[in-house]
Amino acid sequence: MKYYIIAGEASGDLHGANLMKELYKQDNQAEIRFWGGDLMEQVGGTLVKHYRDLAFMGFVEVLQNLKTILNNITFCKEDITAFNPDVIVFIDYPGFNMRIAKWARKQGLKTHYYISPQIWAWKENRIKAIKRDVDKMYIILPFEKDFYEKKHQFPVEFVGHPLIDAIQNRPTTDNEAFRKEHNLDDRPVIALLPGSRKQEISVMLSVMLSVVDDFPNYQFVIAGAPSQEYNFYEQFLNKRSIHFVSNKTYDLLSIAHAALVTSGTATLETALFKVPEVVCYKGNWISYQIAKRIITLKYISLVNLIMDKEVVKELIQGDFNKKNIKAELQKILDTPHREKLLADYNALEQKLGGAGASANTAKLIIEHVK
């Protein structure tokens, strides 16, 4: 069968790559064309557009790049028409994907959505469009099943969380070799995960790095995003105690003692690696003010949302400053707080279900389309 997959962010690239592996494994006639990134390209198929060309963050930034976004939508429709797939698989990225889904249904194309848009956080009225334009929805967060089926009477399939697969199936890290390769000494490592987009990386790192001198017994390591070049990070590497690794976040987390993490999928990845973390976020002031009035959730991190309580500390906007980072980082370096946090992480993993999300999703897609 012919599959057209659209992922618009780094996390979508990761999950899309694992889904593609399973589609190729379960369908030996699979032909895949996709929007995604390096990880999906390594699996096979044909890369149409890289997500680095699609990543516009916040309300203001979207408005500033509206012409580019509209051109991408037009191009995507034309490319799908030429390919004529048996099914389109959308991976999160709702602002773009829901527009394509609406058009695709009118063309009589099958529309499957893997990793639901977070409409339980904001834009809940998107449920009308999902009911109208999406044939099948595969969800990865346990609380989403009640949200869709009990609250909105829309049947969904809970497939488990693909991060469990991604972490379990990764190559084993030689921690000693990794330390040598990146000139790390014997001090405990504090990982800095500042995000994947240039504008958020610049904002987040400028504040995260402000506490480096307060923790001389630790070494700080920046996790570089695969979508960004090394020369972009050079401006942040002017201190001898700061190290940098590119596109090796999982290897870094496997040796990290603690982490400062920008809100997003990385907060859950860090928890699944059992690394105590502080969740950080600071965005464009106007975008934040708009979002604050729209989003009514108690938490911004997936860890806290899934557990429905504050497991990890969230430092948002004005609270994301040197004083608070120093205080909260010190807490997660202290033994009693770490032990409680690690116990909560174990409970979190149980809630997410076992491995097999990618295989489950591929199997369901193939069955439903056939």
C-alpha positions, 0 to 999 in steps of 0.5 A, a space after each residue: 500500500 501507499 502511505 503519505 505521512 506528515 510530521 512537522 516537528 522533531 518528536 514527530 520525526 522520531 515517532 514517524 520513523 518508528 512507525 515507518 519501520 513497522 509499516 515496512 515490516 508488516 507490509 512488504 509492499 509499503 511505499 512511503 512518501 513523507 514530511 519529516 526529518 532525518 530519522 524518517 529519512 534514514 528508515 527509507 521512503 521519500 522525504 518531501 519536506 524537512 520539518 526544519 522548514 515548517 517550525 514556526 512557534 507561537 501566534 506572532 511567529 505564525 502570522 509573520 510566516 503566514 505566506 510560507 505556511 499557506 504555500 506549504 499547504 498548497 504544495 502538500 495538496 498537490 504532492 498528495 494528489 500526484 502520489 495518490 496514497 491509500 492512506 494519509 497518516 498525520 502525526 500531531 502538528 495540528 495547525 497544518 495537518 487538520 487543514 490537509 485532513 479537511 481537504 483530503 476527506 473531500 478528495 475521498 482519501 483515508 485519513 488516520 491520525 497518530 498522536 492526537 492534537 492536544 485539544 484537551 489543552 486548548 482549541 477543544 472545538 477542534 473535535 468537530 473537525 476531527 469527527 468530520 475529517 479523521 477516519 481513525 485516531 490513535 492516541 498515546 496518552 491514557 487520559 485521552 481515551 476518556 476525553 474522546 470517548 466519554 466526553 465527545 463520543 468519538 471512538 479512538 484506539 489507545 496504542 501505548 506511548 511510542 517513547 517507550 519503544 524508542 528508548 528500549 530499542 535504541 542502541 546500547 550506549 557505551 557511557 565511558 566511550 561517550 564521556 571520552 568522546 565529548 571530553 567529559 570528566 568524572 563530575 556528575 552531568 547536568 543535561 540542558 535540553 533547550 528545545 529544537 527551534 532557534 528562537 526557543 533555544 536562544 531564550 532558554 539557554 541564555 537563562 539555563 546557563 546563568 546558574 553554571 557557576 553556582 554548581 562547580 562540582 557538576 558539568 553542564 552539557 547542552 543537547 543539540 537538536 538535529 535540526 540545528 547546525 553546530 555554529 548556531 550553538 557556538 555563541 553559548 559555549 564560551 565557558 570552559 565548564 559547558 559541553 555540547 553534544 549534537 543529536 545524541 540526547 538519549 546518550 546524554 540522558 543515559 549518563 545525566 544526574 539531573 536536567 533542565 528541560 524545555 517543556 515538550 516531549 523531552 520532559 517525558 523522555 527525561 522522566 523515562 530515563 529516570 533523570 530528575 528534572 526541572 521543566 522550563 518554558 519562556 516564550 514570546 511575551 505576546 504569544 504567552 499572554 494569548 496562550 495563558 488566556 486560552 489554555 486552562 490546564 493545571 500543568 504544561 509538562 506531560 509528566 505532570 499531566 499524565 500523573 495529574 499532580 506536580 511531580 516535576 517543578 515547572 518554571 514558566 515565563 517570569 518564574 523561569 529565572 536564575 534564582 528559581 533555577 538554582 533553588 529547584 536544581 539544588 532540590 533535585 540534586 538532594 537525595 530525599 527529593 530525588 528518591 520521591 521523584 524516581 518513585 513517581 517516574 516508575 508510577 508514570 511508566 506503568 500508566 503509559 502501558 508497555 512497549 509496542 505502540 509503533 507496532 500496534 499502530 502500524 497493524 491497525 492502520 493496515 487492517 483499517 485501510 484494507 
